[in-house]
Amino acid sequence: MALEALADPDRSHGAIVRVAEQLGVHREALRTWVRKAQAEGQDASSVSADRDARLAQLEKENRELRRANTILKQASAFFASVPK
C-alpha cells in the first residue's frame, strides 16, 4: 500500500504519513518498513537476474546435450545396420 503510493508521482508526496494514519501505525515505523521492503526488493531483483542467467545457461546446455544425444542415436543406428 505504501510502496504503491510512493511509486505513483501524483500520490507520493506525504504518502507515508497518509498511509500510516490509514493503517493506524506510527509514520516512522511505516517508513522503516518501507525502507526495508525497498532494500529487499533490490536484493531480490539481483537474485532474479542471476537466476535468469543461470536458467539461460542451463537451457543452452540442455539443447546441446539433446543435439549430441540425437547424433549418438543416429550413429548407433547406422553402425547397428552395417553388415559385419
PyMOL Python script that loads the backbone (N, CA, C, O; Angstrom):
from pymol import cmd

cmd.read_pdbstr("""\
ATOM      1  N   MET A   1       0.828  -1.179   0.000  1.00  0.00           N
ATOM      2  CA  MET A   1       0.000   0.000   0.000  1.00  0.00           C
ATOM      3  C   MET A   1       0.880   1.253   0.000  1.00  0.00           C
ATOM      4  O   MET A   1       0.680   2.155  -0.814  1.00  0.00           O
ATOM      5  N   ALA A   2       1.834   1.306   0.896  1.00  0.00           N
ATOM      6  CA  ALA A   2       2.723   2.465   0.968  1.00  0.00           C
ATOM      7  C   ALA A   2       3.664   2.491  -0.225  1.00  0.00           C
ATOM      8  O   ALA A   2       3.934   3.558  -0.776  1.00  0.00           O
ATOM      9  N   LEU A   3       4.166   1.328  -0.632  1.00  0.00           N
ATOM     10  CA  LEU A   3       5.064   1.268  -1.787  1.00  0.00           C
ATOM     11  C   LEU A   3       4.345   1.707  -3.050  1.00  0.00           C
ATOM     12  O   LEU A   3       4.925   2.391  -3.893  1.00  0.00           O
ATOM     13  N   GLU A   4       3.081   1.316  -3.184  1.00  0.00           N
ATOM     14  CA  GLU A   4       2.299   1.723  -4.348  1.00  0.00           C
ATOM     15  C   GLU A   4       2.087   3.232  -4.343  1.00  0.00           C
ATOM     16  O   GLU A   4       2.195   3.879  -5.385  1.00  0.00           O
ATOM     17  N   ALA A   5       1.789   3.786  -3.187  1.00  0.00           N
ATOM     18  CA  ALA A   5       1.575   5.227  -3.085  1.00  0.00           C
ATOM     19  C   ALA A   5       2.858   5.991  -3.395  1.00  0.00           C
ATOM     20  O   ALA A   5       2.813   7.041  -4.036  1.00  0.00           O
ATOM     21  N   LEU A   6       3.994   5.478  -2.950  1.00  0.00           N
ATOM     22  CA  LEU A   6       5.270   6.140  -3.227  1.00  0.00           C
ATOM     23  C   LEU A   6       5.641   6.043  -4.703  1.00  0.00           C
ATOM     24  O   LEU A   6       6.287   6.944  -5.239  1.00  0.00           O
ATOM     25  N   ALA A   7       5.240   4.964  -5.360  1.00  0.00           N
ATOM     26  CA  ALA A   7       5.574   4.777  -6.771  1.00  0.00           C
ATOM     27  C   ALA A   7       4.755   5.692  -7.673  1.00  0.00           C
ATOM     28  O   ALA A   7       5.187   6.017  -8.779  1.00  0.00           O
ATOM     29  N   ASP A   8       3.585   6.110  -7.217  1.00  0.00           N
ATOM     30  CA  ASP A   8       2.720   6.983  -8.016  1.00  0.00           C
ATOM     31  C   ASP A   8       3.119   8.437  -7.781  1.00  0.00           C
ATOM     32  O   ASP A   8       2.967   8.941  -6.668  1.00  0.00           O
ATOM     33  N   PRO A   9       3.626   9.123  -8.809  1.00  0.00           N
ATOM     34  CA  PRO A   9       4.080  10.509  -8.618  1.00  0.00           C
ATOM     35  C   PRO A   9       2.979  11.447  -8.125  1.00  0.00           C
ATOM     36  O   PRO A   9       3.261  12.415  -7.420  1.00  0.00           O
ATOM     37  N   ASP A  10       1.735  11.167  -8.490  1.00  0.00           N
ATOM     38  CA  ASP A  10       0.633  12.034  -8.067  1.00  0.00           C
ATOM     39  C   ASP A  10       0.291  11.860  -6.593  1.00  0.00           C
ATOM     40  O   ASP A  10      -0.263  12.769  -5.974  1.00  0.00           O
ATOM     41  N   ARG A  11       0.613  10.706  -6.028  1.00  0.00           N
ATOM     42  CA  ARG A  11       0.260  10.431  -4.631  1.00  0.00           C
ATOM     43  C   ARG A  11       1.465  10.320  -3.714  1.00  0.00           C
ATOM     44  O   ARG A  11       1.299  10.109  -2.513  1.00  0.00           O
ATOM     45  N   SER A  12       2.675  10.456  -4.246  1.00  0.00           N
ATOM     46  CA  SER A  12       3.865  10.171  -3.437  1.00  0.00           C
ATOM     47  C   SER A  12       4.124  11.202  -2.341  1.00  0.00           C
ATOM     48  O   SER A  12       4.648  10.851  -1.284  1.00  0.00           O
ATOM     49  N   HIS A  13       3.769  12.463  -2.572  1.00  0.00           N
ATOM     50  CA  HIS A  13       4.023  13.495  -1.568  1.00  0.00           C
ATOM     51  C   HIS A  13       3.136  13.248  -0.347  1.00  0.00           C
ATOM     52  O   HIS A  13       1.910  13.289  -0.443  1.00  0.00           O
ATOM     53  N   GLY A  14       3.754  12.996   0.780  1.00  0.00           N
ATOM     54  CA  GLY A  14       3.027  12.753   2.027  1.00  0.00           C
ATOM     55  C   GLY A  14       2.417  11.368   2.124  1.00  0.00           C
ATOM     56  O   GLY A  14       1.550  11.119   2.962  1.00  0.00           O
ATOM     57  N   ALA A  15       2.869  10.473   1.272  1.00  0.00           N
ATOM     58  CA  ALA A  15       2.274   9.133   1.228  1.00  0.00           C
ATOM     59  C   ALA A  15       2.488   8.366   2.523  1.00  0.00           C
ATOM     60  O   ALA A  15       1.576   7.695   3.008  1.00  0.00           O
ATOM     61  N   ILE A  16       3.684   8.461   3.083  1.00  0.00           N
ATOM     62  CA  ILE A  16       3.981   7.709   4.309  1.00  0.00           C
ATOM     63  C   ILE A  16       3.044   8.139   5.434  1.00  0.00           C
ATOM     64  O   ILE A  16       2.465   7.297   6.121  1.00  0.00           O
ATOM     65  N   VAL A  17       2.900   9.434   5.617  1.00  0.00           N
ATOM     66  CA  VAL A  17       2.040   9.949   6.691  1.00  0.00           C
ATOM     67  C   VAL A  17       0.596   9.522   6.453  1.00  0.00           C
ATOM     68  O   VAL A  17      -0.081   9.061   7.372  1.00  0.00           O
ATOM     69  N   ARG A  18       0.131   9.676   5.222  1.00  0.00           N
ATOM     70  CA  ARG A  18      -1.251   9.340   4.882  1.00  0.00           C
ATOM     71  C   ARG A  18      -1.535   7.845   5.109  1.00  0.00           C
ATOM     72  O   ARG A  18      -2.542   7.486   5.719  1.00  0.00           O
ATOM     73  N   VAL A  19      -0.652   6.995   4.618  1.00  0.00           N
ATOM     74  CA  VAL A  19      -0.856   5.550   4.756  1.00  0.00           C
ATOM     75  C   VAL A  19      -0.716   5.127   6.217  1.00  0.00           C
ATOM     76  O   VAL A  19      -1.461   4.266   6.684  1.00  0.00           O
ATOM     77  N   ALA A  20       0.227   5.721   6.940  1.00  0.00           N
ATOM     78  CA  ALA A  20       0.400   5.395   8.361  1.00  0.00           C
ATOM     79  C   ALA A  20      -0.872   5.709   9.142  1.00  0.00           C
ATOM     80  O   ALA A  20      -1.277   4.936  10.010  1.00  0.00           O
ATOM     81  N   GLU A  21      -1.499   6.837   8.836  1.00  0.00           N
ATOM     82  CA  GLU A  21      -2.752   7.192   9.510  1.00  0.00           C
ATOM     83  C   GLU A  21      -3.855   6.200   9.157  1.00  0.00           C
ATOM     84  O   GLU A  21      -4.643   5.812  10.019  1.00  0.00           O
ATOM     85  N   GLN A  22      -3.914   5.789   7.889  1.00  0.00           N
ATOM     86  CA  GLN A  22      -4.938   4.823   7.468  1.00  0.00           C
ATOM     87  C   GLN A  22      -4.759   3.480   8.173  1.00  0.00           C
ATOM     88  O   GLN A  22      -5.733   2.819   8.534  1.00  0.00           O
ATOM     89  N   LEU A  23      -3.502   3.087   8.363  1.00  0.00           N
ATOM     90  CA  LEU A  23      -3.218   1.798   8.988  1.00  0.00           C
ATOM     91  C   LEU A  23      -3.199   1.866  10.508  1.00  0.00           C
ATOM     92  O   LEU A  23      -3.252   0.836  11.180  1.00  0.00           O
ATOM     93  N   GLY A  24      -3.124   3.064  11.045  1.00  0.00           N
ATOM     94  CA  GLY A  24      -3.081   3.222  12.495  1.00  0.00           C
ATOM     95  C   GLY A  24      -1.733   2.878  13.097  1.00  0.00           C
ATOM     96  O   GLY A  24      -1.658   2.371  14.216  1.00  0.00           O
ATOM     97  N   VAL A  25      -0.650   3.156  12.345  1.00  0.00           N
ATOM     98  CA  VAL A  25       0.702   2.916  12.847  1.00  0.00           C
ATOM     99  C   VAL A  25       1.472   4.227  12.824  1.00  0.00           C
ATOM    100  O   VAL A  25       1.092   5.175  12.137  1.00  0.00           O
ATOM    101  N   HIS A  26       2.552   4.265  13.579  1.00  0.00           N
ATOM    102  CA  HIS A  26       3.380   5.464  13.605  1.00  0.00           C
ATOM    103  C   HIS A  26       4.082   5.618  12.258  1.00  0.00           C
ATOM    104  O   HIS A  26       4.520   4.634  11.663  1.00  0.00           O
ATOM    105  N   ARG A  27       4.185   6.853  11.786  1.00  0.00           N
ATOM    106  CA  ARG A  27       4.761   7.093  10.449  1.00  0.00           C
ATOM    107  C   ARG A  27       6.217   6.645  10.352  1.00  0.00           C
ATOM    108  O   ARG A  27       6.651   6.194   9.292  1.00  0.00           O
ATOM    109  N   GLU A  28       6.976   6.763  11.440  1.00  0.00           N
ATOM    110  CA  GLU A  28       8.379   6.336  11.389  1.00  0.00           C
ATOM    111  C   GLU A  28       8.498   4.812  11.329  1.00  0.00           C
ATOM    112  O   GLU A  28       9.420   4.280  10.710  1.00  0.00           O
ATOM    113  N   ALA A  29       7.572   4.121  11.969  1.00  0.00           N
ATOM    114  CA  ALA A  29       7.565   2.656  11.868  1.00  0.00           C
ATOM    115  C   ALA A  29       7.289   2.244  10.427  1.00  0.00           C
ATOM    116  O   ALA A  29       7.957   1.365   9.883  1.00  0.00           O
ATOM    117  N   LEU A  30       6.302   2.888   9.818  1.00  0.00           N
ATOM    118  CA  LEU A  30       5.982   2.587   8.424  1.00  0.00           C
ATOM    119  C   LEU A  30       7.147   2.946   7.514  1.00  0.00           C
ATOM    120  O   LEU A  30       7.461   2.198   6.587  1.00  0.00           O
ATOM    121  N   ARG A  31       7.785   4.072   7.765  1.00  0.00           N
ATOM    122  CA  ARG A  31       8.933   4.494   6.947  1.00  0.00           C
ATOM    123  C   ARG A  31      10.056   3.448   7.024  1.00  0.00           C
ATOM    124  O   ARG A  31      10.691   3.137   6.016  1.00  0.00           O
ATOM    125  N   THR A  32      10.294   2.910   8.225  1.00  0.00           N
ATOM    126  CA  THR A  32      11.315   1.869   8.403  1.00  0.00           C
ATOM    127  C   THR A  32      10.936   0.619   7.623  1.00  0.00           C
ATOM    128  O   THR A  32      11.783   0.014   6.965  1.00  0.00           O
ATOM    129  N   TRP A  33       9.666   0.229   7.693  1.00  0.00           N
ATOM    130  CA  TRP A  33       9.213  -0.960   6.966  1.00  0.00           C
ATOM    131  C   TRP A  33       9.351  -0.760   5.454  1.00  0.00           C
ATOM    132  O   TRP A  33       9.742  -1.676   4.731  1.00  0.00           O
ATOM    133  N   VAL A  34       9.029   0.433   4.996  1.00  0.00           N
ATOM    134  CA  VAL A  34       9.122   0.725   3.558  1.00  0.00           C
ATOM    135  C   VAL A  34      10.575   0.654   3.102  1.00  0.00           C
ATOM    136  O   VAL A  34      10.873   0.062   2.064  1.00  0.00           O
ATOM    137  N   ARG A  35      11.476   1.252   3.867  1.00  0.00           N
ATOM    138  CA  ARG A  35      12.902   1.199   3.502  1.00  0.00           C
ATOM    139  C   ARG A  35      13.398  -0.243   3.449  1.00  0.00           C
ATOM    140  O   ARG A  35      14.140  -0.619   2.542  1.00  0.00           O
ATOM    141  N   LYS A  36      12.987  -1.040   4.422  1.00  0.00           N
ATOM    142  CA  LYS A  36      13.396  -2.443   4.454  1.00  0.00           C
ATOM    143  C   LYS A  36      12.831  -3.191   3.243  1.00  0.00           C
ATOM    144  O   LYS A  36      13.537  -3.981   2.616  1.00  0.00           O
ATOM    145  N   ALA A  37      11.578  -2.945   2.919  1.00  0.00           N
ATOM    146  CA  ALA A  37      10.952  -3.607   1.767  1.00  0.00           C
ATOM    147  C   ALA A  37      11.633  -3.193   0.469  1.00  0.00           C
ATOM    148  O   ALA A  37      11.824  -4.023  -0.419  1.00  0.00           O
ATOM    149  N   GLN A  38      11.999  -1.923   0.349  1.00  0.00           N
ATOM    150  CA  GLN A  38      12.682  -1.454  -0.852  1.00  0.00           C
ATOM    151  C   GLN A  38      14.060  -2.096  -0.976  1.00  0.00           C
ATOM    152  O   GLN A  38      14.471  -2.481  -2.071  1.00  0.00           O
ATOM    153  N   ALA A  39      14.771  -2.214   0.135  1.00  0.00           N
ATOM    154  CA  ALA A  39      16.098  -2.843   0.108  1.00  0.00           C
ATOM    155  C   ALA A  39      15.983  -4.316  -0.262  1.00  0.00           C
ATOM    156  O   ALA A  39      16.786  -4.825  -1.044  1.00  0.00           O
ATOM    157  N   GLU A  40      15.001  -4.996   0.291  1.00  0.00           N
ATOM    158  CA  GLU A  40      14.795  -6.407  -0.036  1.00  0.00           C
ATOM    159  C   GLU A  40      14.401  -6.572  -1.491  1.00  0.00           C
ATOM    160  O   GLU A  40      14.771  -7.557  -2.129  1.00  0.00           O
ATOM    161  N   GLY A  41      13.657  -5.620  -2.016  1.00  0.00           N
ATOM    162  CA  GLY A  41      13.266  -5.662  -3.425  1.00  0.00           C
ATOM    163  C   GLY A  41      14.461  -5.539  -4.342  1.00  0.00           C
ATOM    164  O   GLY A  41      14.510  -6.195  -5.383  1.00  0.00           O
ATOM    165  N   GLN A  42      15.429  -4.710  -3.977  1.00  0.00           N
ATOM    166  CA  GLN A  42      16.638  -4.568  -4.787  1.00  0.00           C
ATOM    167  C   GLN A  42      17.453  -5.846  -4.736  1.00  0.00           C
ATOM    168  O   GLN A  42      17.997  -6.275  -5.753  1.00  0.00           O
ATOM    169  N   ASP A  43      17.544  -6.461  -3.563  1.00  0.00           N
ATOM    170  CA  ASP A  43      18.267  -7.727  -3.436  1.00  0.00           C
ATOM    171  C   ASP A  43      17.590  -8.808  -4.268  1.00  0.00           C
ATOM    172  O   ASP A  43      18.254  -9.611  -4.924  1.00  0.00           O
ATOM    173  N   ALA A  44      16.273  -8.819  -4.235  1.00  0.00           N
ATOM    174  CA  ALA A  44      15.523  -9.832  -4.975  1.00  0.00           C
ATOM    175  C   ALA A  44      15.715  -9.677  -6.472  1.00  0.00           C
ATOM    176  O   ALA A  44      15.769 -10.672  -7.195  1.00  0.00           O
ATOM    177  N   SER A  45      15.819  -8.436  -6.949  1.00  0.00           N
ATOM    178  CA  SER A  45      15.986  -8.247  -8.390  1.00  0.00           C
ATOM    179  C   SER A  45      17.352  -8.728  -8.855  1.00  0.00           C
ATOM    180  O   SER A  45      17.471  -9.249  -9.964  1.00  0.00           O
ATOM    181  N   SER A  46      18.392  -8.566  -8.027  1.00  0.00           N
ATOM    182  CA  SER A  46      19.708  -9.067  -8.435  1.00  0.00           C
ATOM    183  C   SER A  46      19.735 -10.587  -8.385  1.00  0.00           C
ATOM    184  O   SER A  46      20.373 -11.221  -9.226  1.00  0.00           O
ATOM    185  N   VAL A  47      19.055 -11.176  -7.415  1.00  0.00           N
ATOM    186  CA  VAL A  47      18.957 -12.635  -7.341  1.00  0.00           C
ATOM    187  C   VAL A  47      18.180 -13.147  -8.550  1.00  0.00           C
ATOM    188  O   VAL A  47      18.536 -14.167  -9.141  1.00  0.00           O
ATOM    189  N   SER A  48      17.128 -12.438  -8.907  1.00  0.00           N
ATOM    190  CA  SER A  48      16.328 -12.828 -10.065  1.00  0.00           C
ATOM    191  C   SER A  48      17.150 -12.768 -11.346  1.00  0.00           C
ATOM    192  O   SER A  48      17.029 -13.645 -12.201  1.00  0.00           O
ATOM    193  N   ALA A  49      17.980 -11.748 -11.485  1.00  0.00           N
ATOM    194  CA  ALA A  49      18.834 -11.632 -12.669  1.00  0.00           C
ATOM    195  C   ALA A  49      19.840 -12.781 -12.716  1.00  0.00           C
ATOM    196  O   ALA A  49      20.100 -13.336 -13.784  1.00  0.00           O
ATOM    197  N   ASP A  50      20.403 -13.134 -11.568  1.00  0.00           N
ATOM    198  CA  ASP A  50      21.330 -14.271 -11.507  1.00  0.00           C
ATOM    199  C   ASP A  50      20.621 -15.567 -11.887  1.00  0.00           C
ATOM    200  O   ASP A  50      21.167 -16.398 -12.613  1.00  0.00           O
ATOM    201  N   ARG A  51      19.401 -15.725 -11.388  1.00  0.00           N
ATOM    202  CA  ARG A  51      18.622 -16.919 -11.706  1.00  0.00           C
ATOM    203  C   ARG A  51      18.307 -16.991 -13.194  1.00  0.00           C
ATOM    204  O   ARG A  51      18.387 -18.057 -13.805  1.00  0.00           O
ATOM    205  N   ASP A  52      17.948 -15.846 -13.773  1.00  0.00           N
ATOM    206  CA  ASP A  52      17.642 -15.811 -15.204  1.00  0.00           C
ATOM    207  C   ASP A  52      18.859 -16.181 -16.036  1.00  0.00           C
ATOM    208  O   ASP A  52      18.742 -16.916 -17.017  1.00  0.00           O
ATOM    209  N   ALA A  53      20.022 -15.680 -15.652  1.00  0.00           N
ATOM    210  CA  ALA A  53      21.254 -16.008 -16.378  1.00  0.00           C
ATOM    211  C   ALA A  53      21.569 -17.493 -16.247  1.00  0.00           C
ATOM    212  O   ALA A  53      21.954 -18.135 -17.224  1.00  0.00           O
ATOM    213  N   ARG A  54      21.409 -18.037 -15.057  1.00  0.00           N
ATOM    214  CA  ARG A  54      21.673 -19.465 -14.837  1.00  0.00           C
ATOM    215  C   ARG A  54      20.689 -20.315 -15.632  1.00  0.00           C
ATOM    216  O   ARG A  54      21.069 -21.335 -16.208  1.00  0.00           O
ATOM    217  N   LEU A  55      19.438 -19.900 -15.664  1.00  0.00           N
ATOM    218  CA  LEU A  55      18.425 -20.628 -16.420  1.00  0.00           C
ATOM    219  C   LEU A  55      18.760 -20.632 -17.907  1.00  0.00           C
ATOM    220  O   LEU A  55      18.644 -21.667 -18.564  1.00  0.00           O
ATOM    221  N   ALA A  56      19.172 -19.493 -18.441  1.00  0.00           N
ATOM    222  CA  ALA A  56      19.554 -19.413 -19.852  1.00  0.00           C
ATOM    223  C   ALA A  56      20.741 -20.332 -20.140  1.00  0.00           C
ATOM    224  O   ALA A  56      20.775 -21.009 -21.168  1.00  0.00           O
ATOM    225  N   GLN A  57      21.703 -20.349 -19.234  1.00  0.00           N
ATOM    226  CA  GLN A  57      22.878 -21.214 -19.401  1.00  0.00           C
ATOM    227  C   GLN A  57      22.465 -22.690 -19.402  1.00  0.00           C
ATOM    228  O   GLN A  57      22.935 -23.464 -20.235  1.00  0.00           O
ATOM    229  N   LEU A  58      21.605 -23.072 -18.488  1.00  0.00           N
ATOM    230  CA  LEU A  58      21.162 -24.463 -18.405  1.00  0.00           C
ATOM    231  C   LEU A  58      20.322 -24.866 -19.621  1.00  0.00           C
ATOM    232  O   LEU A  58      20.419 -25.997 -20.098  1.00  0.00           O
ATOM    233  N   GLU A  59      19.501 -23.944 -20.118  1.00  0.00           N
ATOM    234  CA  GLU A  59      18.710 -24.237 -21.316  1.00  0.00           C
ATOM    235  C   GLU A  59      19.615 -24.449 -22.523  1.00  0.00           C
ATOM    236  O   GLU A  59      19.370 -25.342 -23.334  1.00  0.00           O
ATOM    237  N   LYS A  60      20.655 -23.638 -22.644  1.00  0.00           N
ATOM    238  CA  LYS A  60      21.608 -23.797 -23.746  1.00  0.00           C
ATOM    239  C   LYS A  60      22.312 -25.150 -23.643  1.00  0.00           C
ATOM    240  O   LYS A  60      22.438 -25.871 -24.633  1.00  0.00           O
ATOM    241  N   GLU A  61      22.765 -25.481 -22.448  1.00  0.00           N
ATOM    242  CA  GLU A  61      23.440 -26.764 -22.232  1.00  0.00           C
ATOM    243  C   GLU A  61      22.500 -27.925 -22.550  1.00  0.00           C
ATOM    244  O   GLU A  61      22.913 -28.926 -23.136  1.00  0.00           O
ATOM    245  N   ASN A  62      21.242 -27.785 -22.162  1.00  0.00           N
ATOM    246  CA  ASN A  62      20.245 -28.815 -22.428  1.00  0.00           C
ATOM    247  C   ASN A  62      20.065 -29.016 -23.933  1.00  0.00           C
ATOM    248  O   ASN A  62      20.004 -30.153 -24.401  1.00  0.00           O
ATOM    249  N   ARG A  63      19.979 -27.918 -24.697  1.00  0.00           N
ATOM    250  CA  ARG A  63      19.859 -28.023 -26.159  1.00  0.00           C
ATOM    251  C   ARG A  63      21.058 -28.736 -26.756  1.00  0.00           C
ATOM    252  O   ARG A  63      20.904 -29.601 -27.618  1.00  0.00           O
ATOM    253  N   GLU A  64      22.260 -28.376 -26.299  1.00  0.00           N
ATOM    254  CA  GLU A  64      23.483 -29.002 -26.814  1.00  0.00           C
ATOM    255  C   GLU A  64      23.515 -30.499 -26.497  1.00  0.00           C
ATOM    256  O   GLU A  64      23.902 -31.303 -27.345  1.00  0.00           O
ATOM    257  N   LEU A  65      23.116 -30.872 -25.295  1.00  0.00           N
ATOM    258  CA  LEU A  65      23.114 -32.282 -24.910  1.00  0.00           C
ATOM    259  C   LEU A  65      22.065 -33.076 -25.692  1.00  0.00           C
ATOM    260  O   LEU A  65      22.308 -34.219 -26.078  1.00  0.00           O
ATOM    261  N   ARG A  66      20.909 -32.470 -25.921  1.00  0.00           N
ATOM    262  CA  ARG A  66      19.886 -33.146 -26.726  1.00  0.00           C
ATOM    263  C   ARG A  66      20.377 -33.366 -28.154  1.00  0.00           C
ATOM    264  O   ARG A  66      20.142 -34.422 -28.741  1.00  0.00           O
ATOM    265  N   ARG A  67      21.054 -32.371 -28.706  1.00  0.00           N
ATOM    266  CA  ARG A  67      21.601 -32.491 -30.063  1.00  0.00           C
ATOM    267  C   ARG A  67      22.649 -33.606 -30.108  1.00  0.00           C
ATOM    268  O   ARG A  67      22.645 -34.432 -31.022  1.00  0.00           O
ATOM    269  N   ALA A  68      23.537 -33.626 -29.128  1.00  0.00           N
ATOM    270  CA  ALA A  68      24.561 -34.672 -29.071  1.00  0.00           C
ATOM    271  C   ALA A  68      23.917 -36.045 -28.921  1.00  0.00           C
ATOM    272  O   ALA A  68      24.369 -37.013 -29.532  1.00  0.00           O
ATOM    273  N   ASN A  69      22.879 -36.135 -28.122  1.00  0.00           N
ATOM    274  CA  ASN A  69      22.172 -37.398 -27.921  1.00  0.00           C
ATOM    275  C   ASN A  69      21.540 -37.876 -29.229  1.00  0.00           C
ATOM    276  O   ASN A  69      21.588 -39.065 -29.541  1.00  0.00           O
ATOM    277  N   THR A  70      20.956 -36.965 -29.987  1.00  0.00           N
ATOM    278  CA  THR A  70      20.365 -37.317 -31.279  1.00  0.00           C
ATOM    279  C   THR A  70      21.428 -37.840 -32.237  1.00  0.00           C
ATOM    280  O   THR A  70      21.218 -38.843 -32.919  1.00  0.00           O
ATOM    281  N   ILE A  71      22.557 -37.166 -32.286  1.00  0.00           N
ATOM    282  CA  ILE A  71      23.663 -37.599 -33.157  1.00  0.00           C
ATOM    283  C   ILE A  71      24.145 -38.985 -32.753  1.00  0.00           C
ATOM    284  O   ILE A  71      24.375 -39.833 -33.616  1.00  0.00           O
ATOM    285  N   LEU A  72      24.299 -39.225 -31.471  1.00  0.00           N
ATOM    286  CA  LEU A  72      24.753 -40.536 -30.996  1.00  0.00           C
ATOM    287  C   LEU A  72      23.737 -41.639 -31.314  1.00  0.00           C
ATOM    288  O   LEU A  72      24.125 -42.754 -31.663  1.00  0.00           O
ATOM    289  N   LYS A  73      22.452 -41.335 -31.196  1.00  0.00           N
ATOM    290  CA  LYS A  73      21.426 -42.322 -31.541  1.00  0.00           C
ATOM    291  C   LYS A  73      21.493 -42.665 -33.025  1.00  0.00           C
ATOM    292  O   LYS A  73      21.388 -43.830 -33.407  1.00  0.00           O
ATOM    293  N   GLN A  74      21.670 -41.630 -33.866  1.00  0.00           N
ATOM    294  CA  GLN A  74      21.760 -41.872 -35.308  1.00  0.00           C
ATOM    295  C   GLN A  74      23.004 -42.692 -35.646  1.00  0.00           C
ATOM    296  O   GLN A  74      22.941 -43.601 -36.474  1.00  0.00           O
ATOM    297  N   ALA A  75      24.116 -42.381 -35.021  1.00  0.00           N
ATOM    298  CA  ALA A  75      25.353 -43.130 -35.266  1.00  0.00           C
ATOM    299  C   ALA A  75      25.201 -44.574 -34.799  1.00  0.00           C
ATOM    300  O   ALA A  75      25.659 -45.498 -35.471  1.00  0.00           O
ATOM    301  N   SER A  76      24.568 -44.765 -33.667  1.00  0.00           N
ATOM    302  CA  SER A  76      24.349 -46.109 -33.141  1.00  0.00           C
ATOM    303  C   SER A  76      23.476 -46.917 -34.096  1.00  0.00           C
ATOM    304  O   SER A  76      23.762 -48.084 -34.361  1.00  0.00           O
ATOM    305  N   ALA A  77      22.418 -46.306 -34.611  1.00  0.00           N
ATOM    306  CA  ALA A  77      21.537 -46.996 -35.559  1.00  0.00           C
ATOM    307  C   ALA A  77      22.290 -47.329 -36.840  1.00  0.00           C
ATOM    308  O   ALA A  77      22.113 -48.410 -37.401  1.00  0.00           O
ATOM    309  N   PHE A  78      23.128 -46.409 -37.305  1.00  0.00           N
ATOM    310  CA  PHE A  78      23.906 -46.648 -38.524  1.00  0.00           C
ATOM    311  C   PHE A  78      24.844 -47.837 -38.340  1.00  0.00           C
ATOM    312  O   PHE A  78      24.872 -48.742 -39.174  1.00  0.00           O
ATOM    313  N   PHE A  79      25.598 -47.836 -37.267  1.00  0.00           N
ATOM    314  CA  PHE A  79      26.564 -48.915 -37.043  1.00  0.00           C
ATOM    315  C   PHE A  79      25.876 -50.253 -36.752  1.00  0.00           C
ATOM    316  O   PHE A  79      26.434 -51.312 -37.039  1.00  0.00           O
ATOM    317  N   ALA A  80      24.687 -50.208 -36.194  1.00  0.00           N
ATOM    318  CA  ALA A  80      23.945 -51.445 -35.942  1.00  0.00           C
ATOM    319  C   ALA A  80      23.441 -52.061 -37.246  1.00  0.00           C
ATOM    320  O   ALA A  80      23.265 -53.276 -37.334  1.00  0.00           O
ATOM    321  N   SER A  81      23.210 -51.224 -38.259  1.00  0.00           N
ATOM    322  CA  SER A  81      22.683 -51.729 -39.535  1.00  0.00           C
ATOM    323  C   SER A  81      23.775 -52.150 -40.515  1.00  0.00           C
ATOM    324  O   SER A  81      23.477 -52.803 -41.515  1.00  0.00           O
ATOM    325  N   VAL A  82      25.018 -51.797 -40.255  1.00  0.00           N
ATOM    326  CA  VAL A  82      26.133 -52.160 -41.144  1.00  0.00           C
ATOM    327  C   VAL A  82      26.421 -53.650 -40.992  1.00  0.00           C
ATOM    328  O   VAL A  82      26.613 -54.132 -39.876  1.00  0.00           O
ATOM    329  N   PRO A  83      26.453 -54.406 -42.140  1.00  0.00           N
ATOM    330  CA  PRO A  83      26.745 -55.840 -42.031  1.00  0.00           C
ATOM    331  C   PRO A  83      28.195 -56.089 -41.619  1.00  0.00           C
ATOM    332  O   PRO A  83      29.088 -55.312 -41.956  1.00  0.00           O
ATOM    333  N   LYS A  84      28.412 -57.153 -40.905  1.00  0.00           N
ATOM    334  CA  LYS A  84      29.755 -57.473 -40.409  1.00  0.00           C
ATOM    335  C   LYS A  84      30.515 -58.288 -41.382  1.00  0.00           C
ATOM    336  O   LYS A  84      31.664 -58.646 -41.123  1.00  0.00           O
TER     337      LYS A  84
END
""", "prot")
cmd.dss("prot")
cmd.show_as("cartoon", "prot")
cmd.util.cbc("prot")
cmd.orient("prot")
